[in-house]
Each structure stands twice: as C-alpha cells, then as structure tokens.
Amino acid sequence: MTDAQVTWPFTEERDLLADACREHFWPFVKYAFGVARNPDGGWLSEDVHKPLCDWLEGIAREWLAMRIQDPEGHERFYVLIDAARNSGKTVIVTKAFTMWLHLQAPNLSTDIDSVTMSKAIEHVEPIKKIYEGKDSCALYCWLYGKWEGFDPWTRTRMTHRARSLNRSEASIETTSVETGMTGDHPDHLGIDDPISRDKLREAGNFVQVANTHVGALFPALKNNSLTVLCATPYVDGDVVTNAIMIDGIKEVIGHKLPPEYAACVRADGKWRMYFMPAADEEGNPLMPTCWSRARLEEYRKKYPADYAAQLCLRPGSGDAVPLTMEQIQDCIVERRDVPRNLSYTIHVDTAFKGGQDQMGMGDESVIQVWGHHPDSGDVYYVEGYGSNKWRTEDFTNKLIELVQRYRRSMRPIRWMTDEKQLGGKEGAWRVLLQSCFSAAGMWMPPFLEINRRKGPDKTRRIAETAGYWVDGHVKIVRDAPGVQPLMWQMARIGISEHDDWADAAADVFHPEVYAPYLPAVADPNPPPPSRPGDAYLQTGRLSNAEAADLYDDYHTAAYDSRPGI
C-alpha cells in the first residue's frame, strides 16, 4: 500500500498501527515489515515466532535504556539466535529487527556481516527497498514516511533520512568474512551465518577463517554495543558452537537445551541465547509451518549429518556417532561414591611439542588423572587441566604440582603416559621431564610413551574405547575439573575440531595401563571326578602306595555304609 492509496479516513487507524509497531516488535514484523501481508509469508507462526520477537524486544529495550542512562558505559550485549535453517531467522532478526532498532534510535550505526559480501547485500537489499517505498507488502512508509536518505545510499552503505548528519558512520553498512570490517565503530553488529556449505567445500580451513574474522569484529565495536549472532551451526568448532562451548551462555530461552550444552549455561557466560531447533530429540516438528514432519523425515534420510547440525542444532549427534552424550551422562557419579582403594595414572597430551602452528589452531596441552579400581576394571576420571597457551615450563610446573599433591595424600601413581616422539627425538621428552622432577627434588612416576596414531587411525583408536563407556566401566566424577571438554569430545568422536582430551583419555585403556575385570569362568567341560581305581583302569598297574590307598578307601567306605553308622 502506497501513500497515494491511503485516504484521510484511515488517519486514526494508521496512527494506532504506527504506535503499535513502534512499541512492539511482533506487529512490526507482521505489518510494518510486511511478512503477514506477503503471499510467501505463510511460514510466520505466532506460536513459534512471537516468543522470539518478544524476547528480542525485551533485550533491545534493556540495551537502549542502558545507553541512555550511561552513554559512556562499557557494558556490551551479546545475543545468540541459534536457529534451524529455513526458520525465518534472517527475515526476523537480521532484517526486521535492524529496522525496528533504527525506529527506536535513528542515530544508530549498524553493520550487517555475513559469509560473503553478496550475501550481506542480499540481507540489506529488502531494508533498502522498504525505506524507498518499493515493497508493496510493507506498510513502513505509510506509517513513518519514506526514509530514503542521504549520500551514501548504495547497496552496501546507507544513511537514512531520520539520521543526524553529525556521525561519520553510515546508518547501515555491509561487511563479510571475505572482506573484513572497515574502520567504522558501529553500535549494533548483526552477524548472519558466517559459514556456508559451499565455503566449507571450497576451503578446508574456512571454519578457522570465519572464527578469526568474527573474533576480529569485536574490538571495533563501541564499548556499549549490541552484537546479534543469528546463525545455524554447521560443524563442531564453528562460530556458533564456540560461542556456546567456549564463551558460555548467560541465559537461554526457547526449546530445552540438549545435554551437551546444558553445562555451558553459567554465571560468567557471555551470550544470551535463543535456542530454536526444527525438531526435538524424538524427531517431532517444533515449527510445522517451516518444517513439517514429512519434510523433516525426508531431510533426515537424505542428509543425516546436516539434519543433526542444521535442524536439530547438534553437530555430530545422531546414529552414526560411537558414543552419545546421553550415554556419557549415564557414566556420571558423585565424588562421595569414588572408592578409596584406587591406584592412579596420569595421561598427558602436549600441544607445544607440535610448535606454534599446532597451538595456534587451538590444540590444548592436557593433563588428566584417572583412578583404577583393583578388582572391577572400572576407571574413574578424577580431574584434568588443559590450555592452549601453556609453554613447556607452565606444563611441567602443573604436572609436578599434581604429582606432589597425590603423593602427599598417599595416593599411588602407577603410570604416566604421553605420546611417543618420532623423527629422531624419541626419549628427549622423557629426559626433560626427569630433569624437571629432579630439580623439584622428586622421582618421576613410571613413564610410558605410547605410539598414538594420527588421522583416521587416531579416530579409530579413540572410538575403540567407547565400548568401555557404554558398558559402564568408565565413571566420570560430577563437576571434576576438565570434565566438560572431555565429555564434549567423546560425544563427537571423528567430527570434533579438537580431540586432545579424548586422545589422552584413550591411554587409560592401553594394555600396559588398564587392568580389566576377568572373573573366574567355569569350565564348560570339566574333567570327571577322581574315583578309587581310576589309575589302575587307565594304566593297568598300581604302585604300592596307590594299592594301599585303594585298600583303605574301600574298607573305610564299607565300614561307613553299615547300618547305624
């Protein structure tokens, strides 16, 4: 509807709708942005999408009020919309929410970032058309007038008409992983899917490229900025899963989190998260207007890995993984239930021996302590520590401190294991460790160097230990240090970006380390019981001693069988 199509009798209705769309984000999406008026907008559902809109509205109000009360404040808001693909997330969050924010505060500066510049322009183009009054479904210009603005007014950089001209930054600008951000300092950053399947196929290291790009965006933001990451996870270790697992979640709204993410909700979490999968754990549709049951089932059969990552929002889950998070959860025990008669082994994985390249990729140096029950074959994960910033001295100091603590408490350490060094360096690491222990006035525990395999063989080595977890021989002490990265990597065998914790844990079941439970098994074909005379029947002759024993046994049995005896 254009200005020419609206006559004055509609003035009161227009004023009421303009106020409603300004005050509340949900009617803005439906009418001002025009999704409900669009013939292709049948996916919009009040049950599914209104809670998301109300949640975003509340955060925006809180953020804008903070900026008014403390214009020079240093509190940043980080919002994560973890939503299934084709769920309407880009339309609502990246496009409509950006326009609604500028309706509240016209002087804002926004950067819209995506995987490529063409994709970022694709996100901004509908906003530009609505401001220009060229979208017949949107009522924005009828409600608030045309906002087609000043120079610059291009596909990549726009300054709308409601904007004060005393700012150098444009109202809305586009950036991307392939171009990076300019020297601007925006108030609002909207990141929309910084990874795509095509880019993952083109560049094997694109996950790392995207992570580096997104990390570089944050220093350029205003101190009191709002960041909205609206994305679907693709693989383990991408921007979304890192935000959850590494940065942590401050609060979560929407569908119930799967068990592998539940422990990431913590007081020091960085992101406020809206979790919006297309299907629940049983495969039931959660947004039927976008993903029907039949469509979900068809996608699951054709693309099981993508179904798990992009619709269930659980990269690496599904029937193909050797060990599920639910099975790992069954291994958790309370610390008070850990037996006191355990012996202990320490298993380490050292990233710094691989050089700065390995550490720069995020690989961690890991130290784990496992307890071994003397009879049952059960092993207990007691504690572990890791860092991708440890240098040699940091690592050895932590290791020696750990050994000292166990010896003071009279807990025996049977083995310490690490990967065998190759390339002519075998034994060098052992000598260095011995020197460090000697300098601390201690003898080093027995040290076993294991030939840990690489690539698919390494994955197979870790996967072979999954049976011990499923059978209940692995016990995980609840809230033990380092338990979360260990559980996370074990639930993603073969697909996790990093496997340092899982690799070290596999040493527990090395033949020289692990003492399995071997119960006595009855012989299915036991020999017949020995009876008097068997030796004579087999050989045909008896010795004098055998004859005397046979005589005594015979007469004793005859005497005992008399009546009354």
Secondary structure as UniProt FT lines:
FT   HELIX           3..5
FT   HELIX           8..10
FT   HELIX           11..23
FT   HELIX           25..27
FT   HELIX           28..32
FT   TURN            35..37
FT   TURN            39..40
FT   TURN            42..43
FT   HELIX           46..69
FT   TURN            71..72
FT   STRAND          77..83
FT   TURN            85..86
FT   HELIX           90..96
FT   HELIX           97..104
FT   TURN            106..107
FT   STRAND          110..114
FT   HELIX           117..131
FT   TURN            132..133
FT   TURN            136..137
FT   HELIX           140..144
FT   STRAND          150..153
FT   STRAND          157..159
FT   TURN            161..162
FT   TURN            165..166
FT   STRAND          172..176
FT   TURN            177..179
FT   STRAND          188..192
FT   HELIX           197..202
FT   TURN            204..205
FT   HELIX           206..217
FT   HELIX           218..220
FT   TURN            223..224
FT   STRAND          226..231
FT   TURN            236..237
FT   HELIX           239..242
FT   HELIX           243..247
FT   STRAND          249..254
FT   HELIX           259..262
FT   TURN            263..264
FT   TURN            267..268
FT   STRAND          271..276
FT   TURN            281..282
FT   TURN            288..290
FT   HELIX           293..302
FT   HELIX           304..306
FT   HELIX           307..311
FT   TURN            315..316
FT   TURN            319..320
FT   HELIX           325..329
FT   TURN            330..331
FT   STRAND          332..333
FT   HELIX           335..337
FT   STRAND          343..349
FT   HELIX           352..354
FT   HELIX           356..360
FT   TURN            361..362
FT   STRAND          365..372
FT   TURN            374..376
FT   STRAND          379..387
FT   HELIX           392..408
FT   TURN            409..410
FT   STRAND          413..419
FT   TURN            423..424
FT   TURN            426..427
FT   HELIX           428..439
FT   TURN            440..441
FT   STRAND          447..450
FT   HELIX           455..463
FT   TURN            464..465
FT   HELIX           466..470
FT   TURN            471..472
FT   STRAND          474..477
FT   TURN            478..479
FT   TURN            481..482
FT   HELIX           483..490
FT   TURN            491..495
FT   HELIX           500..506
FT   HELIX           507..509
FT   TURN            511..513
FT   TURN            532..533
FT   HELIX           534..539
FT   HELIX           544..560
FT   TURN            563..564
//
